[in-house]
Amino acid sequence: MKAIKTKGIYFALVFVLLTSYGCKDDFLDQAPQGVYSEAALLNKKGIEGLLVNAYASLDGNVAGTGGIGASVGADNWIFGSILGGEAYKAGVNFADQGGINDIMQYATPASNPHIDAKWNSIFDGIARANQVLKLLPGITDPAVTAADKKRIEAEAKFLRAFQYFEGKKVFGNIPFLDEKVVDFKVPNTDASGNYVNIWSNIETDLKHAYDNLDEVTLNVGRVNKWAAGAYLAKAYLYQKKYTEAKALFDAVISGGKTNKGVPYDLAANFADNFRISTQNGKESVFEIQHVIGDGGNTNGFQDAILTYPNGIAGGTNSWFFRPSQNTVNTYRTDANGLPMIQGYNDEDVTPFETVSDQEAFTPYAKTLDPRLDHTVGRRGIPYLDWGMMTGVAFTGPPGESITNGGAYCGKKFVFSKAEFNAGLATRVNWYISSSLNYVAMRFADVLLMAAECEIEAGSVDKARDYVNRVRKRAAASPVKSLDQTANAANYKVGLYETVWADKEAARKAVRFERRLELAEEGHAFFDLVRWGIAEQFVNNEYLPKELLRRPLALGGAKFITNKSEYQPIPIYALTQSNKDGKPTLKQNPGY
């Protein structure tokens, strides 16, 4: 009888690496992964269970990788937001989770435990999807209909493509392993030593999902036809196949529906995307589901465990993932309510890190985009329903925020007090988890990606319409004062009424709008890389001022072209790939 393990490809736990960066011991106390007989899974319950298991891998929380493993999910707060200049790592002290420091400084060693965990989580998810695809043809259980097999295959291929997409964004040069692979030591280069390009494999899986999935799904959280189509369009966009991407985005925008059959649209209020009560709404294209109260809290928002602000739910020790001053400054608006694409960082939205709670403080009085105060917690503004954002209660020990983390706290992935009181979030000592989902793709993201395609292969004016649609919703989403009688700050959001001068002006406007709309959601760095402006932004726009603001945290940070775009392939993965005395995997350039 053949055994099936739920972990596979290039998967190894290097506990010396994991523990050397000061992660919490509790996370290392994990039960071993189960082993199942193949025969026991060749039925409806077994194959559906394996498919659910593949969905469960989306949170990145691979068993055994500990607190580090709970930091590498698809929300990419490290690899997308921190690397993209949206946030600092910060921390209870600068050494805790120290591997993130190296990543933040664009100096990741191949032995970094966080890239180990990210690699593990990606290939673990791929292995789970491949298990489904491998067993599916052999099922003779009459309870598994032809329609079931069609759906299960399409869902599994989408999930596999999703994980490979993650691998392409973070590591770049990864091998492709399908369900037929027996020897897992597959090279990431061709016979000439050139890196293989697996985009065609990702496209094939996503197209199969798009062609074979229904609009309405069995359960909330499952992928449907339109989500698969949106991701296929995104894959085209990443390769600059603008014509193909535009055609598919057009179809998604005009006819796409949620997995509950509701036509896609923007939520009425920007904040609805980040509240438990409004999850899986009309703006949700693909949403990673979380829940607590399942007996072990293993299905909660694990990836945010380290990122909740100090003071939430009575906590006293979480200060990771602190929004950067650069990001806060992007929300300044001009007299017409438009973003200051040029010069946004010339003036700071007033921070408060050197002013104690006992001292008078005057908040920034000029006009701002209200998305700032849905995204970032800042002094003088209500922090959800927890009360007024203050300094000491949210910033930690004296000197901590000034030298490492800055004056602000993340807000999008934080549960409200009402949600906590309703039992939808929990805290046990330092451990926090919630039922708040992560929306991996929402309709606003689709509109802005479609705007990029319109600029390159369609109508620049149509791109402007898409951007204005997003901005109109922002204007209708002010944050209110504690008593709900007034706006919490001086908000002003205008529309682009004037035709953009040329394609370059249009590109800058769309790219800046993505920063405003999707800040702290894990997309920023990958956008910079695919636009080809990562080095320009990091070295010329972000670091010159941030190195002065956060000298200890950022150290000698510098983006190196043709290296820093991707993380190194983990040393252990190279070692595990040894075949005939040498690794089949080739390290990324510069490492």
C-alpha positions in Angstrom: 0.0 0.0 0.0 1.4 3.3 -1.1 1.7 6.1 1.5 1.0 9.7 0.8 2.7 12.4 2.8 1.2 15.9 3.0 4.5 17.6 2.6 6.9 17.0 -0.3 8.9 19.0 -2.7 12.2 20.4 -1.5 10.7 20.5 2.0 13.0 20.3 5.0 12.9 22.0 8.4 16.2 23.5 9.6 15.5 24.2 13.2 18.9 25.7 13.9 18.1 28.4 11.4 14.6 28.8 12.6 15.5 29.3 16.2 18.6 31.4 15.8 16.5 34.5 15.1 14.6 34.5 18.4 11.2 33.2 17.4 8.8 32.1 20.0 9.4 28.5 21.2 5.6 27.8 21.3 5.5 27.7 17.5 8.0 24.9 17.4 5.8 22.6 19.4 3.9 21.3 16.4 2.4 17.9 15.8 4.0 15.8 13.1 2.4 15.7 9.6 0.1 12.8 9.0 0.6 9.9 6.6 -2.4 8.4 4.8 -3.0 5.3 2.7 -3.8 6.1 -0.9 -6.8 3.7 -0.9 -8.4 5.6 1.9 -8.5 8.8 -0.1 -9.8 7.4 -3.4 -13.4 8.4 -2.6 -15.5 11.6 -2.5 -14.7 12.4 1.1 -11.0 11.7 0.6 -10.5 13.7 -2.6 -12.6 16.7 -1.3 -10.6 16.6 1.9 -7.3 16.7 0.0 -8.6 19.7 -2.0 -9.6 21.5 1.2 -6.1 20.7 2.4 -4.7 22.5 -0.7 -6.8 25.5 0.1 -5.5 25.5 3.7 -1.9 25.9 2.5 -2.8 29.4 1.2 -2.2 31.0 4.6 1.5 30.0 4.4 1.5 28.5 7.9 3.4 25.3 7.2 3.4 23.1 10.3 6.8 23.1 12.1 8.1 26.4 10.8 7.0 28.3 13.9 6.5 32.1 14.3 8.6 32.5 11.1 6.2 30.2 9.2 3.3 32.4 10.4 4.9 35.4 8.5 5.1 34.2 4.9 1.6 33.9 3.7 0.2 35.4 0.5 -0.4 38.8 2.1 3.4 39.2 1.8 3.7 41.9 4.5 7.5 41.1 4.4 8.2 40.4 0.7 5.7 42.8 -0.8 5.1 45.7 1.6 8.4 46.0 3.6 10.6 45.5 0.6 8.3 47.9 -1.3 9.0 50.7 1.1 5.6 50.6 2.6 6.6 49.7 6.1 9.5 48.9 8.5 9.9 45.6 10.3 10.3 47.2 13.8 9.7 44.8 16.6 9.7 44.4 20.4 13.4 44.7 20.0 15.4 44.9 16.9 16.8 41.3 17.3 13.4 39.6 17.5 12.6 38.0 14.1 15.9 39.4 13.0 15.8 37.7 9.7 13.3 40.3 8.5 16.0 43.0 9.1 18.2 41.5 6.4 15.3 41.3 4.0 14.3 44.9 4.7 17.9 46.0 4.0 18.0 44.2 0.7 20.7 42.0 2.1 19.1 38.6 2.5 21.5 35.7 3.0 20.6 32.3 1.4 20.4 30.9 5.0 17.7 33.4 6.1 14.9 31.4 7.9 12.1 33.5 6.4 13.0 32.6 2.9 13.2 29.0 4.0 9.7 29.3 5.3 8.4 31.1 2.2 9.9 28.4 -0.1 8.5 25.7 2.1 5.0 27.2 2.1 5.0 27.6 -1.7 6.1 24.1 -2.5 4.0 22.6 0.3 1.0 24.2 -1.4 2.1 22.9 -4.8 2.6 19.4 -3.4 -0.9 19.4 -1.9 -2.5 20.5 -5.2 -0.4 17.8 -7.1 -1.7 15.1 -4.7 -5.2 16.0 -5.7 -4.4 15.9 -9.4 -2.4 12.7 -9.1 -5.2 10.7 -7.3 -8.2 12.2 -9.1 -8.0 10.0 -12.3 -8.0 6.8 -10.2 -11.2 7.5 -8.3 -14.0 5.1 -9.2 -16.3 6.0 -6.3 -19.7 6.7 -8.1 -20.3 9.5 -5.6 -17.6 11.4 -7.4 -19.4 12.5 -10.6 -17.8 13.6 -13.9 -18.9 17.2 -12.9 -17.1 16.8 -9.6 -13.9 15.6 -11.3 -14.0 18.5 -13.7 -14.4 21.0 -10.9 -11.9 19.4 -8.6 -9.2 19.3 -11.3 -9.8 23.0 -12.2 -9.7 24.1 -8.6 -6.5 22.2 -7.9 -4.8 23.6 -11.0 -5.8 27.1 -10.0 -4.3 26.5 -6.5 -1.1 25.1 -8.0 -0.8 28.1 -10.3 -1.5 30.5 -7.4 1.5 29.0 -5.5 3.8 29.1 -8.6 2.8 32.7 -9.1 3.9 33.4 -5.5 7.2 31.6 -6.3 7.7 33.7 -9.4 7.1 36.9 -7.6 9.5 36.2 -4.6 12.2 33.8 -6.1 11.9 34.3 -9.8 13.8 31.3 -11.0 11.9 28.3 -9.7 11.3 24.8 -11.3 7.9 23.5 -12.3 6.8 20.2 -10.9 3.5 18.7 -11.9 1.6 15.7 -10.5 3.5 13.3 -12.8 6.9 14.1 -11.5 8.6 11.2 -9.7 12.1 12.6 -9.3 11.6 15.9 -7.4 15.2 17.1 -8.1 14.0 19.1 -11.1 16.4 21.7 -12.4 15.5 25.4 -12.8 17.7 25.7 -15.9 17.7 24.2 -19.3 20.4 22.2 -21.0 22.3 25.4 -21.8 22.3 26.6 -18.2 19.7 29.3 -18.8 16.9 29.7 -16.2 13.6 28.1 -17.3 10.6 30.3 -17.7 7.5 28.7 -16.1 5.0 31.4 -17.0 3.6 29.1 -19.8 2.9 26.5 -17.1 1.1 29.0 -14.9 -0.9 30.2 -17.9 -1.9 26.7 -18.8 -3.2 25.9 -15.3 -5.1 29.2 -15.0 -6.6 28.9 -18.4 -7.8 25.4 -17.6 -9.4 26.7 -14.4 -11.0 29.6 -16.3 -12.4 27.3 -19.0 -13.8 24.7 -16.6 -15.0 26.4 -13.4 -18.5 27.6 -12.8 -19.4 31.1 -11.6 -21.1 29.9 -8.4 -19.1 27.7 -6.1 -19.9 25.1 -3.4 -18.6 27.2 -0.6 -17.4 30.8 0.1 -13.7 30.9 -0.4 -13.5 28.6 -3.3 -12.2 29.9 -6.6 -14.7 30.4 -9.4 -14.4 31.0 -13.1 -14.0 34.8 -12.8 -11.3 34.7 -10.2 -9.3 32.2 -12.4 -9.8 34.6 -15.3 -8.6 37.6 -13.3 -5.4 35.7 -12.3 -4.8 34.6 -15.8 -5.1 38.3 -16.9 -2.7 39.2 -14.1 -0.2 36.6 -15.3 -0.4 38.1 -18.8 0.1 41.6 -17.3 3.3 40.4 -15.5 4.7 39.3 -18.8 3.6 42.6 -20.5 1.1 40.7 -22.7 -1.1 43.7 -22.5 -3.5 42.8 -25.4 -4.3 39.4 -24.0 -4.6 40.8 -20.4 -6.9 43.6 -21.6 -9.3 41.3 -23.3 -9.6 39.1 -20.2 -9.8 42.1 -17.8 -12.6 43.5 -20.0 -14.5 40.2 -19.6 -14.0 40.2 -15.9 -15.1 43.8 -15.4 -18.2 43.6 -17.6 -19.4 40.1 -16.7 -17.5 38.9 -13.7 -19.3 37.7 -10.5 -18.3 36.6 -7.1 -18.5 33.0 -6.2 -21.9 33.7 -4.8 -23.1 35.0 -8.2 -23.0 38.7 -7.3 -21.6 41.0 -10.0 -18.2 42.5 -9.2 -18.3 46.1 -7.9 -16.5 48.3 -5.5 -17.7 48.1 -1.9 -19.6 51.2 -0.8 -17.0 52.1 1.7 -13.3 51.4 1.4 -13.2 50.0 5.0 -15.7 47.3 4.1 -12.8 45.3 2.6 -11.2 44.9 6.0 -14.1 44.1 8.3 -15.2 40.6 9.3 -18.9 41.5 8.9 -18.5 42.5 5.3 -16.1 39.8 4.1 -16.6 37.9 0.8 -18.6 40.9 -0.6 -19.0 42.1 -4.1 -15.4 43.5 -4.3 -13.9 40.1 -3.4 -12.3 38.3 -6.4 -10.3 35.8 -4.4 -10.2 35.8 -0.6 -8.2 33.6 1.7 -10.5 32.4 4.5 -9.7 32.5 8.2 -11.7 31.4 11.3 -11.0 31.0 15.0 -12.8 28.9 17.5 -12.0 25.6 15.7 -10.4 24.1 18.8 -6.8 25.0 18.0 -7.0 28.4 16.4 -4.9 27.0 13.6 -7.1 28.5 10.9 -7.1 32.1 12.1 -5.2 34.9 10.4 -1.8 33.4 11.4 0.2 35.6 9.2 -0.8 38.7 11.1 0.2 37.2 14.5 3.3 39.5 14.8 1.8 42.6 13.3 -1.0 43.7 15.6 -0.4 47.1 17.3 0.5 47.2 20.9 -2.6 47.9 23.0 -5.0 45.9 20.9 -7.1 43.5 23.0 -5.0 44.3 26.1 -1.7 43.3 24.4 1.6 44.8 25.3 4.2 43.4 23.0 3.5 43.5 19.2 5.0 46.3 17.1 5.9 44.6 13.9 5.0 45.9 10.4 5.0 49.6 11.0 3.9 51.9 8.0 6.7 54.1 6.7 6.7 57.9 6.7 7.1 57.7 2.9 3.8 55.8 2.6 2.0 58.1 4.9 3.1 61.1 2.9 1.7 59.6 -0.4 -1.8 60.5 0.9 -1.2 64.3 0.8 -3.5 65.9 -1.8 -3.3 69.2 -3.6 -5.9 72.0 -4.0 -7.9 69.9 -6.4 -7.8 66.8 -4.2 -5.4 65.0 -6.5 -2.3 63.1 -5.3 1.0 64.9 -5.3 2.8 62.5 -7.5 5.8 64.8 -7.8 6.9 66.1 -4.4 4.6 64.0 -2.1 7.6 63.3 0.1 8.8 66.9 0.3 6.7 67.5 3.4 5.8 65.1 6.2 2.3 64.3 7.5 3.1 65.2 11.1 4.4 62.3 13.0 4.3 62.2 16.8 7.2 59.9 17.8 9.0 62.6 19.8 5.9 63.9 21.5 4.6 62.1 24.6 0.9 61.6 25.3 1.1 64.1 28.0 2.2 66.9 25.6 0.1 68.9 23.3 0.1 67.7 19.7 -1.3 69.3 16.6 -2.2 66.8 13.9 -1.6 67.5 10.2 -4.1 70.1 9.1 -3.7 70.1 5.3 -5.8 68.0 2.9 -5.4 64.2 2.8 -6.9 61.2 1.1 -9.1 59.4 3.7 -7.6 56.0 2.7 -4.7 57.1 4.8 -6.7 56.7 8.0 -8.2 53.4 6.9 -4.7 52.1 6.2 -2.6 53.6 8.9 -3.1 54.3 12.6 -1.8 57.8 13.5 -2.2 60.0 16.6 -5.3 62.2 16.8 -7.4 59.8 14.7 -9.7 57.1 16.0 -8.1 53.6 15.8 -11.1 51.7 14.5 -13.4 51.5 17.6 -10.5 50.9 20.1 -10.4 54.6 20.9 -8.2 57.5 19.9 -4.8 56.6 18.6 -2.2 57.7 21.1 1.6 57.5 21.3 2.9 55.6 24.3 0.1 53.0 24.3 0.9 51.9 20.8 4.6 52.4 20.3 6.4 50.4 23.0 9.5 51.0 25.1 11.2 54.4 25.0 13.3 54.7 21.9 11.8 51.7 20.2 9.5 53.4 17.7 11.9 56.3 17.1 14.9 54.1 16.1 13.1 51.2 14.5 9.4 51.4 13.9 8.3 54.9 13.5 5.1 56.7 14.5 2.4 54.7 12.8 0.6 51.3 13.1 -1.0 49.2 10.5 -4.8 49.1 10.4 -6.1 47.1 7.5 -5.5 43.6 9.0 -6.5 44.5 12.5 -9.8 43.4 14.1 -12.1 45.9 15.8 -13.0 45.9 19.4 -16.5 44.9 18.5 -15.2 42.0 16.6 -13.0 41.0 19.5 -15.9 41.2 22.0 -18.0 39.1 19.6 -15.5 36.3 19.8 -14.2 36.7 16.3 -10.7 37.4 17.5 -8.6 36.1 20.3 -5.5 36.9 22.4 -3.6 34.4 24.6 -0.6 36.2 26.0 1.3 37.5 23.0 -0.5 35.2 20.5 -3.2 36.9 18.6 -5.4 35.5 15.8 -8.7 36.5 14.2 -11.3 35.5 11.6 -10.4 38.5 9.4 -9.8 37.2 5.8 -7.0 38.3 3.5 -8.4 39.5 0.1 -5.7 38.3 -2.2 -7.4 40.1 -5.1 -10.2 42.6 -5.0 -12.1 44.4 -7.7 -10.2 47.7 -7.2 -7.0 45.8 -8.0 -8.6 44.5 -11.1 -9.7 47.9 -12.2 -6.2 49.3 -11.7 -4.5 46.4 -13.5 -7.0 46.9 -16.4 -6.1 50.6 -16.4 -2.4 49.7 -17.0 -3.5 47.5 -20.0 -5.6 50.3 -21.4 -2.6 52.6 -21.4 -0.5 50.2 -23.3 -3.0 48.5 -25.6 -6.2 50.4 -25.5 -7.6 53.8 -24.5 -5.8 56.1 -22.1 -9.1 57.8 -21.4 -10.6 54.4 -20.4 -7.7 54.0 -18.0 -8.6 57.4 -16.5 -12.2 56.2 -16.1 -11.1 53.2 -14.1 -8.8 55.3 -11.8 -11.6 57.8 -11.2 -14.0 55.0 -10.3 -11.6 53.9 -7.6 -11.0 57.5 -6.5 -14.7 58.3 -6.3 -15.2 55.4 -3.8 -12.2 56.8 -1.8 -13.9 60.2 -1.6 -17.0 58.6 -0.2 -15.1 56.8 2.6 -14.1 59.4 5.2 -13.0 58.2 8.6 -15.3 59.8 11.3 -14.5 61.3 14.6 -15.1 59.2 17.7 -18.6 60.7 18.2 -19.3 60.2 14.4 -20.4 63.9 14.0 -17.5 65.0 11.8 -14.6 63.8 9.6 -11.6 62.8 11.6 -9.2 64.9 9.4 -9.3 67.3 6.5 -10.1 65.0 3.7 -10.2 65.9 0.0 -10.2 63.5 -3.0 -10.7 64.8 -6.5 -11.1 63.1 -9.8 -8.8 63.4 -12.8 -11.0 65.7 -14.9 -8.3 66.6 -17.4 -7.1 64.2 -20.0 -3.6 62.9 -19.2 -0.9 64.6 -21.3 0.7 61.4 -22.5 1.2 57.7 -21.7 4.0 58.4 -19.3 1.8 60.8 -17.3 -1.0 58.2 -17.3 1.4 55.4 -16.1 2.6 57.6 -13.2 -1.0 58.3 -12.2 -2.1 54.7 -12.3 1.0 53.4 -10.5 0.5 56.0 -7.8 -3.1 55.1 -7.4 -2.1 51.5 -6.8 0.1 52.7 -4.0 -2.8 54.6 -2.4 -5.4 51.9 -2.9 -3.4 48.8 -2.1 -0.9 50.1 0.5 0.1 47.5 3.2 -1.6 44.7 1.2 1.6 43.1 0.0 1.7 44.2 -3.6 4.0 47.1 -3.7 7.4 45.5 -4.3 6.2 43.1 -6.9 4.7 46.1 -8.8 8.0 48.0 -8.7 9.8 45.0 -10.1 7.4 44.3 -12.9 7.4 48.0 -13.8 11.2 47.9 -14.0 11.5 50.8 -11.5 12.5 49.1 -8.3 16.0 50.4 -8.2 14.9 53.9 -9.1 12.3 54.0 -6.4 14.2 52.3 -3.6 17.6 54.0 -4.1 16.5 57.4 -5.4 13.0 58.0 -3.9 12.7 55.9 -0.7 16.0 55.3 0.9 17.6 58.8 0.8 15.1 60.1 3.4 14.2 56.9 5.2 17.9 56.2 6.0 17.8 59.4 7.9 14.5 58.6 9.6 15.4 55.0 10.5 19.2 54.7 10.5 19.3 51.7 12.9 16.6 49.8 11.2 17.6 50.3 7.6 21.4 50.3 8.2 23.3 50.2 4.9 20.2 49.3 2.8 20.8 49.5 -0.9 18.9 47.9 -3.9 21.3 46.1 -6.3 20.0 45.8 -9.8 19.8 42.2 -11.2 20.0 40.8 -7.7 17.5 42.5 -5.3 14.5 41.9 -7.5 14.3 38.4 -6.1 15.2 36.5 -2.9 18.0 33.9 -2.9 17.0 30.3 -3.3 17.5 28.8 0.2 20.7 27.0 0.9 18.9 23.9 2.1 16.9 23.8 -1.1 20.1 23.8 -3.1 21.5 21.1 -0.9 18.4 18.9 -1.1 18.4 19.2 -4.9 21.8 17.5 -5.1 21.9 14.8 -7.8 25.0 13.0 -8.9 27.1 15.1 -6.5 25.8 18.6 -7.6 22.7 20.7 -7.1 20.1 20.6 -9.9 18.9 24.1 -8.7 21.0 27.1 -9.8 21.2 30.0 -7.3 19.7 33.3 -8.3 22.1 36.0 -9.7 24.1 38.0 -7.2 23.8 35.5 -4.3 
